[in-house]
């Protein structure tokens, strides 16, 4: 039986239970990382795996940030923008990982993946600990954990209809397993959110210690994903009102705890804000970084069978009204509303939403089965429900592994391109600007701390116009004087002409284009701007 409000207690978690959840977590994380293992396995002498398979342009940008840290920087410059600009203390997590890679003598991609594994394990272990605050039966805890770790929606069906916008296929932060597949900071930020939520909803004892823990997690969240503070403090505010109504008295400790955390992080928030908005390039980058939510329909298909059982679980949680129950319900309500408020980061607010939905869906599924079927049929129902939520994640593993097996051009750099890149970086240490096709431009900063003219929809300032200008530069009918002007305008140091660029029409360059040849590496020619 699921516990009632009266018999919910802090059940001790045994070593054997932690061992089980540790092994289960490791299995989920390694499954999520399987496409990356495949990518490295299918490398050839002619093609080097870039280290990413999922959302390659965004993922490569995180490696590019780490490259800047590896080079010794603590301020971030937009690696996909040729325009000269000052760095700013943002993306400190990835800059830090780059420093770690240099300190311990490991490659940037290896540290990136190790960080993903560690943060993924931290997310799952913290999530299990949260589940244990709600459920005191071992089999039910494991059931909820299995649902959380691998459940998804109807994306696998949407593919059959030619629709790829289902959020379990397109919004990694909205689904736990999808999050484990993607970049480390998604897992880390969701872990921090859980720590904050736990610090407010894990009982009334040691509230001062919990305030310190929650505040420290808030500070880290500011540095990793500051916009998620909207969900965090919105949830805490609504939760405070719910507790006030339940207990018929003002939750003073909760107010003190929340106010303390908010006051402590306020200076950090102000400094982070000024770091961006006092820097013209960073401000422009932020203003064009718009992540709007897809239609409600695509969230519904993205969560699939989780939605009806989560509603059932929410009703049960509102009736039971423990601290953890109310916190999860408030989290869902705040996040769902936030997804369609007039914010530029709407879609990002789905981050971690899968946790309260999956946990309450698991509780709802168990209660639904127990209230309508015999014990044996209830167990069968629970297992079938669990399996029905798994297919999309299996599709994701196959899909992204397949991209690696097929040597998708966004995931690999050729040996010739890598030799040209290594030669360029050997000529200068910092502030090199390279002009290449936009596709190759997305790859180059992930391998070396340089800047490219075009390579990212958000981190290339005025990206659409710049991409069009790059296509014009490499077009076969482009006039030499136009090319020379673009080279001067972008303050380009080196220009690459290889297979990707020749697909745009160009054959080679000459002095009339404002450059001189300085090296040939297989099929890739390197030119330097005439100064």
N, C-alpha and C positions, 0 to 999 in steps of 0.2 A: 504493500500500500504506500502511496505517496504520503508524506508527512502532512499534518495539519499545522495551523499556525501555532498551536499550543505545544507540539512536540518537535518543532524545529530547533535543533541544538547544534553547537559547534562540535561535530563528531571528529574525533582524532583520525588523521589519515595515517595508516600504517605504512611501514617501509615497503611491504609487498604491494600495496596499492600504488605508492609512488613509483615503484619499479614498473608496474604494469603501464601506468599512464606515461612514464618516460619512454618506454619502448614503443607504445602506440603513437606518441608524439613524434618520435624519430621516424617511424614508418610513414606518417603523413608528410613530414617535411621532405624525406628522401623521395617519396613519390612526386611531390611538387617540384623537386629539383631534377627529376629524371630527364626532361628535355635538354637541360644544360649538360648533363653527362653525355647524352647522345651527341650534342653539338661538338664536344671535344673528341668523341670517339670517331666522328666522321671527318675530322680534319685531314687534309692531304698536304703533300709537299707544295702544292700550288695555292691552297686556300687555307687561311688561318681563321679559326672561329673567333668572333668578337667577344664571346662570353655571355651573350644575351639571346633569348629567343622570343620573349613576350614583349609586345609593344616596343620594338627595337629602338626607335628614335628616342623615346623617353628613357629607356633603360640605358642606352649608350650615354645619354647626358649625365647620368649619375656616375658612370665610370669617368667621364670627362671632369666632373667635379673632383673626384678622387685623384685624378692626375694632377690637378692643381695643388692639392694637399701634399701629394708625393713630391712635388717640386719645391715644397717648403712654404707654400702660401697659407695664410690664415684669413685672407679676404678673397671673395669669389668674384671673378670676372666672367662675363657671358662668353662662353667659348665658341658660340656660333654667330658672333657678331664682329664684323671688322672694325666698326666704329670705335675709335679710342675712348676709353672710359675708365674711371677709377673703380677699384674693387670695393666690395662691401662685405661686412661680417654676416653673411647669410649662407645657408647650406653648410653650417658648421659641422653637422654630423658627417657628411661625406668628405669634407676637408679633413676632419679628424681621422676618418678611416684611411685616407690617403697618407697621412702622417704615420699612422700605425703600420701601413704596408712598408714604408721606408724604414721605420725603426726596427722592425723584425725581419726585414730582408725578404719579404714575399711580394709576389706580383699584385698589381691592383685588382685584376679580375678574381684572383684567389681570395683575397681579403674581402672583396665584395660578396662572394658566395659564402664564405665563412660567416660573415656578419648576417647574411640572410638566414643561414641555418640556425645560428645562435638566437637571433631575434624571433624566428619562427618557433623554436622550442620554448622560449620565454613566454610567447603569446599563448601557446597551448597549455603550458603548465599553469600559468596564471588563470586562464579560463577554467581549467579543471578545479582549481582552488575555489574559484567563485561558485562553481556548480555545487561544491561540497558545502557551501554556506546555505544552500537552498534544499538540498536533498541528502538524507542520511542513509539511504539504501544503496549498497554498492552496485548492484546490477542496474539500477536506474541512473546512477551517476555515469556509469560506463555507456549506457544507452544515449544519454544526452551528449556525452563527449563524442561518441561516434557520429551522431547527427551533426554536431557542430563542425567536426573536423573534415567532413567530406560531402556534406549535402550541397545541393545546387538546385537549379530550377528547370525550366522547360527549354533551355537553350538548344539542347540536342534536337528537340522537335522543331524549333524555329529554323534551324539550318535546313531541314527538309522542305520548309516553305520558302526558302530563299531569303529569310530574314536573319540578319546577324546582329541586330541591335539589342537583343535580350541582354540584360545587365550581367548575367552570369557568364556571358561571352565577351563583354566589352568593358566592364567596370571592375577591375581587380579588387579595389578596396571594399567593394560591396559584399564580398563573399570570402569566408575564411580561407578555404583551400586556394582560391584564386590569389588571395593576398600572399599566401606562402609561396606561390609560384613567382610572384613579382619581386619588387625591390625591397631591401631590408627596412627602409624607414616606414613602410606601411605596417609591417609586423610590429616594429618598435612602438610606433605611435598608438596602435591598438592595445598593446600591452600597457602603455602608460595610462590610457583611458580606463582600462580595467582596474589598474592600481588606484587611480583617483576615485573611481566609483566604489571600490572595496573600502577605501579609507573612510568613506562617508556612510556606508551601509553594512558594515560588518559587526555591528553591535555597539554597545554604549560604554564598554570598558576601554581604558587606555586611550581616550579620545585625544589627549595631547600628543601622544606618540603617533597616532594616526593622522593628526593634523600636519605634523612634520613630514611624514611619508607622502601624504597627498600633495602638500605644497611643493616638495622636491620634484614629484612627478609632473606637477603643473609647469614648473620652470623648464624641465626637459621637454615637455610638450610644446612650449612656446618656441623652443629652438628647433624642433623637428617638424611639427605641423600646427602652427599657431591658430589657424582658422578653426580647428577642432575644439577650441575653447568655447566657441558658440554652443556646440552640442553639450559639452561638459557642464558649463555653468547654467545653460538653459535647463538641462536635466536636473541639476542640483536644486535650482530654484523651484521647479515644478514638484520635485520630490519633497522639498521642505513644506510646500503647501499641502501636499498629500499627507505627510506625517502630522502636520498641525491639525488637519481635519480628523485623522484617525485617533490621535491621542487627546484631542480637545485641549491642547495647550501649546504655546509657542515653543518650537524646538530651538531653545537658546544655544545649546552647544553646537548644533548644526549651523546656526547663523554665525557664531563666532568662528567656527572652523572654516566656513566658506569665505567669510570676510577676511580672515587672516591670509588664506591662500591668495585671494584676489589682490589684497594690498601688497603682498610680497612680490607677486609676479608683475604687478603694474609697471614698475620701472623697467623690467626686462621687455615687456611689451612695447613700451614707449621707445626704448633704444632700438628694438627690432624694426619698429615702424619708421623711425628716423633714418636708420641705416639704408632703407629702401627708398623712401620718398625724398630724402635730401640728395639722392644720387639720380640725376636725370635719366641715365641709361636704365638703371634698375626700376625707376618709376615707370618708364615706358614699357619695359618688359612685363611688369606686374599688371599694367592696364590692359595689355593685349593677351594676358594669360587667363582666358575665360573658359571655365569648365561648367557648362550648363547641363542640367539634368535632362535625360531623355524623357519621352512621354511616360506617363504613369503605367501604361500598358506594358512597357518594357521592364519596369521594375517588377510588376506582377508576374510576368513570365520568368524574370530573373530569379525570383524566389519560389515560384511554382507551388508545389504542395506544402511548402512551409507556411504560406500565408493563412490558409483556413485553420490549420491546427494552431498557429500562433495566436490567432484571434480567440480560439477556444482556450488556449493557455492564458491569455491576458485576462479573460473573464474570471478564470479560476484564481489568478494572482491577485486581482482586485478584491475578490471575496476573501482570500486568505490574509492579505495585507501585511506580510512581513516586510522588513526593510528592503531586503533583496528583491522581493516581488515588485514592490512599488517602484524601486529604482529602475528595473528593467522596463516596466510599462512606461514610465516617464521618458526614458531614453528613446523608446520607439516613437512616442508621440512628438517629442521635440525634433528628432532627426527627420521624420516624415514631413513635418511642416517645413523644416529648414530646406529640404530638397527643392522647394519651389518658391522660396522667398527671393527677393531681387538681389541676390548676391552673385558675384562673378565666379564663386567657387561652389555653386549649388551641389554639383555632383560629388564633390569631395566630402560632403557631409554624410554620405552613405558609408563612410569609413567606419567599420566596426559594427554597423547596424545588423549584420548577420548574426552577431553573438546573441543579443536579446531575442531576436526573432527565432533563432534555432533552438535556444534553450526553452523558451516558452512553447514553441511548436512541439518539442520533445515531450514536455510535461502534458501539453494538450493531447498529443497522440496517445500517451499512456493512459490518461484519464478517460479519453474517449473509448479506448478498447476495453478498459476495466468496467466501464459503466454500461456497455452494450453487449459484451460477449462473455462466454465462459473463459476460465483461466487459460486453457490451451488455445482457444481461438484468439484471445487477446494477445497472447505471445506471438502467434502467427501474424496477426494484424500489425503489430509493432515492427516485426522484422520486414514485412512486405513494404510498409511505409518507409522504413529506413532505406531499403534498396531502391525504392522508386525515386529517391532524391539524389542518387549517385551518378546517373549516366553522363551528365554534362561534364563533370570533372574528368571522367575517363576520356571523353571526347577532347577536352583541352590538352591532356597529356599526349594523345595521339596527334592532335593538330600541331602543337608546337614542336614535338619531336619530329614530325614530318617535315616542317619547315627547315629544320637542321639537316635532315637526311637529304633533302632536295637541294641543299646548298643555296638557300635563298640569298640573293645578292645583298640584302640589308644586314645579313648575319655574318658575313665573311668578308675578309679583306684579302686581296690576292697577294702572292709573294712579291710580285713586281711593285705593287702599291706600297707594301710594307717596306721594301728596300728603299724606295724613293722617300718615304716618310722618315725612315731612320737617317738617311743622308741629310735631309733638310734639318732635322733636329740636331744633327751633329755640327751644323754650321753656326747655330746660335742657340742660346739657352732660353731666352724669354721673349715674349711679345711677338712671336712670328705670326704672320697672317698669311694663310694659304687660300688660294682660289682653286676650287675644283667643282665638279658637279655637286648638286645638293645631296644626292645619295651618298657619294663618297665623303662629302662634308660632314654627314652625320656620324661617320665612323672615325675620322681622323683624330678628333680631340679625345676619343676614348683610349687611344694608344699613346698620345703624347700631349704635354701641356702647351698646346698652341691654340690659335684662334682661326676659324674659317669664315668665309664670307657668308655662306648659307648652309644650313643643315638641320634646323629645328623650327617648327611652326611658332613656338613661343619665344625661344631664346635668340632667334634671329630677329633683330628689331626691324619692324616694317617688313615682315617676312614674305608676304605675297609679292610685293614690289621687287624685293631683292631676288627672290627665286626667278621671277620673270626676267630680270636683268641678267642673271647668270645664264639662263637659257639663251638669251639674246647674245651674250658673249660667245657662247660655244656654238651658235648657229653657223651653218656653212656660208650664209649670205651676209653675215655681219661685217660691217666696214671696219678696216684697221683702226681708223681714228676713233671709232666708237669703243673698240676694245681698249685702246690706249687710254682713253678718258676714264673708263671704268676701273682700270688698273690703278690709275692715279687717284681716283676718287676714293677707292677702298683702301688705299695705302698698302697694296698687296706686296708681300715680299717674294712669294713664289707662286707660280701657276703650274698646275698639273694638267697634262693631256694624256689620258690613257683610254682604255676600252669604254669606260662609262661616259667619258666626255665625248668620245668619237660617236657614240650613239646619238648625241645631240646634233651632230652634223659636222663638227670641226675635223680637220685632218692634222694640222700642226699650226705653229705660230711663228712669227718672224719679228724682226726689229720694228717693222711698221706698227706692230701691235703693242709696242711699248715694252717688250721683253726680249731677253737674249737666252739662248739655250745654255744650261749649265750641267746637264747630265741626262743620260738615258739609262733606264733600268728595265730591261726587257721591253714590254709594250708601253711603258710609262715614260713620258718625256717630262723633264723638269725645266722650267724657265724662271728667270729672275727678272724682277722689274728693273728697267733702266732708270738710274737715279740721276 
